[in-house]
C-alpha cells in the first residue's frame, strides 16, 4: 500500500472522528487494515522500490499539507493526528535504509510484515482506486463540515 493512500485514509478518519486522541490510534489501525487488503507490491528490485518510495513519500507529504490546509480549523488537529497515525508504521522503511534498523519492536515489525497482501500487478486496480476513494472521502468530509460551519 502506498503511503499516500495511508495518509489520505488517515485524513478521512481524522475529519470524521474530530478527536485527535482517537484519530491517531485509528490511523495506526487503519494502516494495518489497509496493508491486509490486496495491494500493489512485491518489488522487482530495491532500485525500483526506492524510485516508487521516494515519489510516493513526497506525494504523501504533499497530501498531508493539502489535507491540513483544507481541513476546517476545528478539524485540523484530528486530521493531522489521523494522517500521522496512518503513515507512522511505514517509517520503518526509511529508518532501515538510513539508520540500519526499525524504530519499532520486533513483534510489531513481524505483524506489519505478516499482514501484507502484495502483488506486482495491482497498481491500477487497487492503488489508484483506493487513492481516489480516500481523497474523495476526505474531500466530502471537509466540504460537508465547511457547509455546516
N, C-alpha and C positions, 0 to 999 in steps of 0.2 A: 504494500500500500504506500503510495506516495505521501510524503509528509504534508504536502499541500492539502490533500484530502483530509488528513487528520486535523489540520488547522481549521479548515472550513467546517468540519463537523463539530469541532470544539467551539467555534464561534456560534453556531446554531444552538448548541447546548447552553452556552452562557447567556445568549439572548432569550432563550426560553425559560431558564430557571431563575435568572436575575438575582442570584445569590452566589458570590464568588466562593464561599466556603463549600458549597455544593457543586458548583460548576467545575472546580479543579479536579476533585476525585472522579466525578462523572466523565470528565475529559479523559483521564487516565484509563478508566474502564472502557470508554468508547474506543480507545486506541487498541486495546486487546481484542475487543469485539470485532472491529474492522479488520484487524490482522487475521482473524479466524475466518473471515469471508474469503471466497476465491478472489484473488487479485494478481496483478502483474508482478513478476519477479523471476527468480532463478536466472541470474545474470550470466551471460556467456563468458564474461571476463571481468576482472577487477577494474580494468580501464573503462569499460562500458558502464559499469556500476557507478564509477566516480563521475563520469560525464553526466549521467542522469541525476545523481545525488546532488551535485553542485547546482545544476539548473533548478532542480526541484527545491532545494534548500532556499535558494534566492527567491523563487516564486512563492514558497511558503512564507518567507519573511515579508514579502510584499503583501501577501494576502493578510497577514497579521496586522500590518499597518493600515491597510484599507479597511478591514473589518473594525478595527479600533476607531478609525476616523468616522465610519458610517454609523456606528452604534450611538444610540442616544446617551447623553451623559450619565443617566441613572442606570444604564445597561453596561456601560463601558468596562467597569472593573470585572463584572461577571463574564463578559465576552472574552476579555484578555485572560482571565483565570481558566476558562474553558479551553481556549486555544493553547495555553502553556501546558495544561494538564494533558491535552490530547497529543501534543508534539513531544513531550518530555521522554517517553520511553525510547524514542529513536535517537536520543542524544548519545547512546552507546556507540553509534557508528562513527561519528567524528572523534569521540574521545579514544576509541580503539585506534583510529588512524593516526591521530596526532600525539597521543599520550601512551599508547600501547595497552590500554585496558578500559574496561567499562566502569562507570561510577556506581553501578548497581550491584547488589548481592548476586552471587552465582545462581541462586534459586530463581530470582526474578528473570535473569538473562535466559535461564533454561526454559522457563514458562513462556517468555516472549518468543524464543526460537521455536518452541513446540507448537504454538498456536498458528504459525504461518501456513497459509494455503496459497502458495505461489505457483505460477506457470508463466512461461515467456510469451505466450500468445494473447494475453488478456488486456492489453493496453486500451484498445478502442472499446471493447465490450464491457470493461469493468472500471478502469481508472477514469476515463473521460466521462462516462455516465455518472459515476459516483461524484466526481468533482462538480459537474453541472447540477446535480441534485442537491449537494451540500451548499453550494453557492446560492442556489435558488431558495433553499430553506432559510439560510441566514438572511438573505435579502427580504424575504417575506416577513420574517420576524422583526427585522429592523424597521421596515416600512410600516408594518402594522402598528408597531409601537409609536412611530412618529405621528401617525394619523390620530391615535388616541391622545397624544400629548397636547 
